[in-house]
């Protein structure tokens, strides 16, 4: 599915070099570099034949995220949504500029920018693939840590968070998650299964 392996490898290397600058560490690695690697590993498991656009998009999903902190935006929901929207734009533009350096044409760059910018969830297959992989990575790698940061959340709040994540996923990703495709955190498994029972 990769038209030009050298160009693809060059783009991935540029994405990784950008994320390697993350001052935040997780498991002894720059946090966003590890996240990007987990995203690529997950798309390899879930959709090994995914398009080149989707493969580039998952690697660039959080590119240099630490440079746009939440604290730059006002508190509350409107501030949170403005931050998220700003991030989507920033990630898309950053990925596009690096792809251009790697020699990609404008058409391919725009496709990756649309996916990273979260345009057309449910209608754009590359954006939906990114959403699926993001959700699967969150469930397998990050949900337990998130739970640890929010001990005050009630069970109902957790069920709501899991259902919102679930709703973003395609039927294929949902089936992959519940049929052993990902390793659900043991402590949260009963809650996750309760949340998704009956869809």
N, C-alpha and C positions, 0 to 999 in steps of 0.2 A: 504493500500500500504506500510505500515511500518512493516518491518519484526520483529523488536524487539523494542518496545516502550521505554523501559528503556534506551537502548543504544542510541536511537535517541535523547531522552530528554537530556541525558548526553552530547552528541555532541553539541546540540543547546546551552546548558548551558555554555559549554566551549567557544563556538564562542562568546556568549554574554558577558562572563567575559572578553574576549580579547578586545572586542569592547567598553566595559564600561570604559576602560582606556583612551579613546579618550579625550584629553584636550579641544577639540573644542565642543562648546555647540550649540544646536539648540532646540528651544522650551523647554529649561530647562533640556535637556537630552544630554548625549554624542552623538555627531552628527552621528557617524557610527553605534551606537547601534540603534538609531531611524531609520536610513536608512535600517538596516537589518530587523527591525520589519515591516517596510512598505513593504519590499520585500516579507516577509512571508504573510502579510495580502493580498497583491495583488495576489500571486499565489493561495491563498485560494479562492479568488473571481473568478479568471480567469480559473484556472485548479485545482479544488479541489481534483481531482483524480491523480494529478501529481506523478511521481515516487519518491521514497525515495531519489534517487540521485539528482533529480531536487530540491527537497525541502531543502536538505542540501546545495546544490550549491547556491541557492538564498540567504540563510541566511549568507553564507560565502563570497559572491561576493566582498565586500569591506573590508574584515577583516583587521583591523589595518592599513588602508590605509594611515593615517596621518604620519606613520613612514617612508614612502617613498615619500618625498615631490618632487614636480615638479622641485624645485630649485636645486635638486641634479644632474639634467641633463642639457645639453646645451640648449640655446634658439633656437627657430626655429622649423620647422616641423620634421627634423630628430631627434632632441632631444626629442620632444614631443612623437614621435612614440617609441623611445627607452624607455622612461619613461613608456608608456602604456604597452609595452611588458614586461618590468621589473616588473610592478605591477601584471600583470596576473600570472607570475611565482611565485612571492612572495605570493599572495593570495592563489594560489593552494598549495604551499608547507606548508603554515601556516595552512590551513584547513586540509590538509592531516595529519600533525603531531597531531593536536587536535583530529581528528577522531581516530587515532591510540590509543591515551589515552583513548578514550571512548570505545575501544574494537572492532572497525571495522576491517574487514580483508583487505588484500592488494588489492583484486580485486575491492571491493567497493570504497576504497580510490582512486584508479587510475581513476575510472569512475567520481568521484566528481572532482578530480584534472583536468581531461580533460575538464569538463564543465566550471569550474571556470577559467581555463587557456584559455578559448575561442577556444578550438580545435573543428573543424568540424561544424562551424555555417552552417546552412541549411542542413547538413547531419547527425549530431549527435542530436537526439531529445532532450537530456538533455541540450546540449549547446544552442539549439534553444529556448528551454523553458526559460532558463536563459536570453537570449537576449530579448525575448518577454516581460518578467516580468520587466527587466531593463528599456526597452523603455516605457512601460506603467507607471511605477513609475516616470520616468523622466517627461513624459507628465503631469501627474496628480499633482505631488508634487514639481518638481524642475525647470520646464521650465520657470515659471514666474520669479523666483528669478534669473535665468540665464539671462533672458531678461533684468532685472533691472541692471545687471552688465555690460551689453553690449548695452547701449542706442545708441551707434554709429553705430550699425549694420543697414544696409538698409533692406527694405522689401525683396529684392531679396536674400540677405544673409540669412534671416530668413527662407524663403521658401526653400532654399537649405538645411539648417540644419534640418528642419522638414522632408523634403523628404529623407534625408540620414537616419534619425531615422526610418522613415516609411519602407524604403527598407530593413532594418535589420529584420523587424517583419514578422512573418508568416501571412498568410491570416486570420487565426482564431483570432490572436491578433489584426489585423487591423479592423476586423469586430467588435470585442469586444470594441475597442476604439471608433468607430463611432456610435455604437448602444446604447450608454449610460452606458457601462460597467465601464467607468471611468469618473471622473468629470474633464472636460477640463477647464483650467483657463479661466474665462469669457472674460478677456481682449484680450486673444490670440485666442479665439475660431474661429473668422472669418479667421484669418491667417492660422490656422491649417487646417481648412476645405478647404480653397483655395489651400493649398499645396498638400493635398491628393486627391483632386477632380480628378477623372479619374486615380487614382493610382499614 
